[in-house]
Amino acid sequence: MTAAHIARGLGPARNRRGQSHWTTSASPGRVSINFDAVNRTARSQLLGLLSRWLPQGRREGGEWVALNPRRADRRLGSFKINIRTGKWADFATGDSGGDPISLVAYIENIPQGSAARRLASWLGIGADHQ
């Protein structure tokens, strides 16, 4: 968590089940995003999601290998996503992340919270889904 998050009243929290989510006291009502539930649901459908998000890619064993949409990538090989865990990396740039939400945030160039809400919408679940 950054100082900017603290200043805006944002912070990570865990619910009674130990699932991580972000809350904010800066807006009316409580805004909650259940990152664990969104990631869990996305991981269960990840191969299908990857084939839509990165259609020029292909499965190689347990990974999806694709062109990185954030740069002028011309050959498959350096941008890989683990199909089981959602961990991803671009070995040419050093960019990486640990889950499907961080991948959406990276591909769409948006904050993690926005990526979680967008991914939840694509999956047909609420961001606060249990």
C-alpha positions in Angstrom: 0.0 0.0 0.0 1.3 3.4 -0.9 1.2 6.7 1.0 -1.3 7.9 -1.6 -3.7 5.0 -0.7 -3.4 5.9 3.0 -4.0 9.5 2.3 -7.2 8.7 0.3 -8.5 6.4 3.0 -7.8 3.3 1.0 -6.4 0.1 2.4 -6.3 -3.6 2.1 -8.4 -5.6 4.4 -9.4 -9.2 5.1 -12.9 -10.4 5.6 -14.0 -13.0 8.1 -12.9 -15.8 5.7 -9.5 -14.3 5.3 -10.1 -13.2 1.7 -8.4 -10.0 0.6 -10.4 -7.0 -0.6 -10.0 -3.3 -0.8 -12.2 -0.9 1.1 -12.5 2.8 1.1 -13.9 5.2 3.7 -13.5 8.1 1.3 -16.8 7.5 -0.5 -20.4 7.2 0.8 -21.1 3.6 1.7 -18.5 0.8 1.8 -17.0 -0.1 -1.4 -15.5 -3.6 -1.3 -13.7 -5.7 -4.0 -13.1 -9.3 -3.2 -9.9 -9.8 -5.1 -9.6 -13.5 -4.0 -13.0 -14.4 -5.3 -12.6 -12.6 -8.6 -9.1 -14.2 -9.2 -10.4 -17.6 -8.2 -13.3 -17.4 -10.7 -11.0 -16.1 -13.4 -8.5 -18.8 -12.8 -11.3 -21.4 -13.3 -11.9 -19.9 -16.8 -8.5 -18.6 -17.6 -7.7 -20.5 -20.8 -10.9 -19.2 -22.5 -10.2 -15.7 -21.2 -6.7 -15.7 -22.5 -7.8 -16.8 -25.9 -10.1 -13.8 -26.1 -7.7 -11.2 -24.5 -4.6 -12.4 -26.4 -6.0 -14.2 -29.5 -2.7 -14.3 -31.3 -1.3 -16.5 -28.6 -1.2 -20.2 -28.2 -1.0 -22.8 -25.5 2.5 -24.3 -24.8 2.2 -26.9 -22.1 0.9 -25.1 -19.0 1.4 -21.6 -20.4 -0.3 -19.2 -22.8 2.4 -17.6 -25.0 1.4 -14.4 -26.7 2.5 -11.1 -28.1 2.6 -8.4 -25.5 -0.1 -5.9 -26.5 1.6 -3.1 -24.5 4.7 -3.0 -26.8 5.7 -3.6 -30.4 6.2 -7.3 -29.9 6.8 -9.2 -33.2 7.5 -12.8 -32.1 5.9 -15.1 -29.6 8.1 -16.2 -26.7 8.7 -13.6 -24.1 5.2 -12.9 -22.8 3.8 -15.9 -20.9 0.9 -16.6 -18.6 0.6 -19.6 -16.4 -2.8 -21.1 -17.2 -3.3 -22.7 -13.8 -2.2 -19.8 -11.5 -2.5 -16.7 -13.7 1.0 -15.6 -12.9 2.4 -13.8 -15.9 5.7 -12.2 -17.1 7.2 -10.5 -20.1 10.8 -11.7 -19.9 11.9 -9.1 -22.4 10.8 -6.1 -20.3 10.8 -7.6 -16.8 7.1 -6.7 -16.3 5.2 -9.4 -14.3 2.3 -10.1 -12.1 0.8 -12.7 -9.9 -2.8 -13.2 -10.9 -5.5 -12.6 -13.5 -6.5 -9.2 -12.1 -2.9 -7.8 -12.4 -2.8 -9.1 -16.0 -6.0 -7.2 -16.9 -4.6 -4.1 -15.1 -1.4 -4.5 -17.2 -3.1 -5.2 -20.5 -5.7 -2.4 -20.1 -3.3 0.0 -18.4 -5.7 0.6 -15.5 -5.5 0.4 -11.7 -5.9 -2.9 -10.0 -9.3 -2.0 -8.5 -10.7 -1.0 -11.9 -9.3 -4.2 -13.4 -11.0 -6.3 -10.7 -14.3 -4.6 -11.3 -13.9 -5.0 -15.1 -12.9 -8.7 -14.8 -15.8 -9.4 -12.4 -18.2 -7.8 -15.0 -16.7 -10.0 -17.8 -17.2 -13.1 -15.6 -20.7 -12.1 -14.7 -20.1 -11.8 -11.0 -20.1 -8.9 -8.6 -16.7 -7.5 -7.5 -17.8 -8.3 -3.9 -18.6 -12.0 -4.9 -17.9 -14.5 -2.2 
